[in-house]
């Protein structure tokens, strides 16, 4: 338990150095920190949670195998997200699927039973989420990446620019034009 507490206080970059020295606990901590976000981002790109889980796990294997290529002085999350995004894009190219998420009916039933929201309300929310995801899928890939990182995952424009290896101004511009297109695509859903 003491090791877990210490690992939670260490920076990502220090954990990477520990992984390079053979620490499995350090790698486990990196996985703990990033698995949920990895699944979420992957799901936005590939369209379903099962493929997203598989892709996230594959990315962590890639990370582990290529950890020696991580350059000191860089931020881990930028390196990690770049690998994740590229892996998802390659998966989509191979499978030629659309990047919007449609839940299984059973998943919906589970979420309805635990919520204080009526089934009709929940269905409307699900429909809106699906339309938003469809609208996001219509965006050019460059804009879609920024929208997913900033608007869905909550990264700052600066952090997204680091992940995507573009300037902050470029990230800001892509986000501006993406939001404008989304507003146009979703005009029937919002006043």
C-alpha positions, 0 to 999 in steps of 0.5 A: 500500500505504501508503494501505491501512495508514493507512485500516485505522487510521482510525475508521469515523466518520473514514472516513465524513467522508472518503467525504463529501469524495469518497474512494473509498478510504475507502468501499472500506475501509468495505466491506472492514470490513463486507461479511462481517458484512453477508452473514452478517446478511442470510443469517440474515434472507433464507435464502440466500447469493445473495440475502444477497450481493445485499442486502449490495451493495445496502445498500452502494450505499444507504450510498454514496448517502446518506452525507451523511445520516450525522450526526456524533457517531453510530456508523457501525456502528449506522447501517449495521446499521439500514439493513441490517436494514430492507433485509432486512426489506423484502426478506422482505416483498416475497418472503415467504420464511422466514429460515433458510438451507439450503445447496446440496448442492454447497456441503456437498460442498465443505465436507466434503472440506476438513474433518476431520469425517466426512460423517455428522457434518457432516450432523448438524451441518447438520441442527442448524444448519437446526433452529436457523435454523428456530427463530430464524425462529419468533421475533417479529421484534423478538426475532429481530433481537436474537438475530441481532445478539448470539448470531450476530454477537457484538455486545454487548447495548449495541451491539445496542441502538444498532443497533436504536435501543432501550434496553439494557434492552429489548435484554436483555429481548428476548434473554432471552425469545428465548433462552427460546423457542429453548430450548423450540423446540429441547428435542429437540436439547439435554439 
